[in-house]
Amino acid sequence: MAEADRKNRELSLFQAILARRSVRTYESRVLDITTIQTLLEAAVRAPTAMHEEPWAFVVVQDKPALKRLSDDAKPMFIERLLHADPPSPRVVSTFNHPDFNIFHDAGTLIIIGTKMSGAFVEADCWLAAENLMLAACAMGLGSCVVGSSLSALNTPTVKASLGIPSEFRAIAPIVVGVPRGRSPATSRKKPQVLAWMLPNVGIRDVQPS
Ligand SMILES: Cc1cc2nc3c(=O)[nH]c(=O)nc-3n(C[C@H](O)[C@H](O)[C@H](O)COP(=O)(O)O)c2cc1C
């Protein structure tokens, strides 16, 4: 879709919330600086505990660097999975496949993280991440969190190779790009409401239909 067409089709916030999905196939076109800046502006409008704005961003748009990073991250992610619950054989075989790129061949990785410590810095970064992904969706772009890259991103070697300051901690790595094809949003369970206290009635067993 042409840039102008995409701009004319921007979604309302609620439409974007309903339409957003993790996109795993991208066109090869690389996003321009203005688009990235718009996404970062959306990210930093997120709520932030004690107005600390602890987030900082790293943008990687070098495809060979992303491929190298993917290759570094895959064995580290499998190792991490093996230390938690036993991973499904399907996941292990996907991550072991030499052609599998954890960044789904997207041309842009935006890493949201922080140089600060504090009780809420992670929450702040994830809220910024959701703002960024909803803005991307509203602009006709696709996005996907790539949590499987986190272990690699937080190693000194990878930080040095990407020019990331050593005190930066990656929290929310997100790929963004022009989606190849259209896919419907994934389904969700109904919200599970465990308690709902109403005035004069007390606690009622209320489930939305
Ligand atoms: C913390 C976190 C880590 C994730 N890591 C990955 C990942 O490494 N690779 C990937 O393809 N998707 C990843 N996802 C995307 C989820 O798989 C996806 O959000 C979920 O399946 C629901 O699908 P939807 O986003 O399309 O609604 C991650 C999502 C979150 C919130």
The ligand as an SDF file (V2000), in Angstrom:
LIG
                    3D

 31 33  0  0  0  0  0  0  0  0999 V2000
    6.1680  -10.5320   26.4340 C   0  0  0  0  0  0  0  0  0  0  0  0
    5.8440  -11.0530   25.0490 C   0  0  0  0  0  0  0  0  0  0  0  0
    6.8040  -11.7660   24.3580 C   0  0  0  0  0  0  0  0  0  0  0  0
    6.5400  -12.2040   23.0660 C   0  0  0  0  0  0  0  0  0  0  0  0
    7.5260  -12.8370   22.3430 N   0  0  0  0  0  0  0  0  0  0  0  0
    7.2910  -13.2250   21.0730 C   0  0  0  0  0  0  0  0  0  0  0  0
    8.3480  -13.8020   20.2970 C   0  0  0  0  0  0  0  0  0  0  0  0
    9.4780  -13.9680   20.7430 O   0  0  0  0  0  0  0  0  0  0  0  0
    8.0670  -14.1250   19.0180 N   0  0  0  0  0  0  0  0  0  0  0  0
    6.8270  -13.9270   18.4520 C   0  0  0  0  0  0  0  0  0  0  0  0
    6.6400  -14.2310   17.2750 O   0  0  0  0  0  0  0  0  0  0  0  0
    5.8040  -13.4130   19.1780 N   0  0  0  0  0  0  0  0  0  0  0  0
    6.0090  -13.0430   20.4610 C   0  0  0  0  0  0  0  0  0  0  0  0
    5.0080  -12.4460   21.1920 N   0  0  0  0  0  0  0  0  0  0  0  0
    3.6800  -12.2600   20.5860 C   0  0  0  0  0  0  0  0  0  0  0  0
    2.6480  -13.2410   21.1440 C   0  0  0  0  0  0  0  0  0  0  0  0
    2.9350  -14.5270   20.6700 O   0  0  0  0  0  0  0  0  0  0  0  0
    1.2340  -12.7760   20.7230 C   0  0  0  0  0  0  0  0  0  0  0  0
    0.9780  -11.5050   21.2930 O   0  0  0  0  0  0  0  0  0  0  0  0
    0.1420  -13.7510   21.1610 C   0  0  0  0  0  0  0  0  0  0  0  0
    0.2770  -14.9900   20.5010 O   0  0  0  0  0  0  0  0  0  0  0  0
   -1.2600  -13.1860   20.8690 C   0  0  0  0  0  0  0  0  0  0  0  0
   -1.3860  -12.9030   19.4840 O   0  0  0  0  0  0  0  0  0  0  0  0
   -1.7380  -11.4200   18.9590 P   0  0  0  0  0  0  0  0  0  0  0  0
   -0.6940  -10.4710   19.4690 O   0  0  0  0  0  0  0  0  0  0  0  0
   -1.7070  -11.5520   17.4620 O   0  0  0  0  0  0  0  0  0  0  0  0
   -3.0960  -11.0700   19.4720 O   0  0  0  0  0  0  0  0  0  0  0  0
    5.2650  -11.9930   22.4720 C   0  0  0  0  0  0  0  0  0  0  0  0
    4.2870  -11.2750   23.1920 C   0  0  0  0  0  0  0  0  0  0  0  0
    4.5830  -10.8000   24.4500 C   0  0  0  0  0  0  0  0  0  0  0  0
    3.5230   -9.9960   25.1830 C   0  0  0  0  0  0  0  0  0  0  0  0
  1  2  1  0
  2  3  1  0
  2 30  2  0
  3  4  2  0
  4  5  1  0
  4 28  1  0
  5  6  2  0
  6  7  1  0
  6 13  1  0
  7  8  2  0
  7  9  1  0
  9 10  1  0
 10 11  2  0
 10 12  1  0
 12 13  2  0
 13 14  1  0
 14 15  1  0
 14 28  1  0
 15 16  1  0
 16 17  1  0
 16 18  1  0
 18 19  1  0
 18 20  1  0
 20 21  1  0
 20 22  1  0
 22 23  1  0
 23 24  1  0
 24 25  2  0
 24 26  1  0
 24 27  1  0
 28 29  2  0
 29 30  1  0
 30 31  1  0
M  END
$$$$
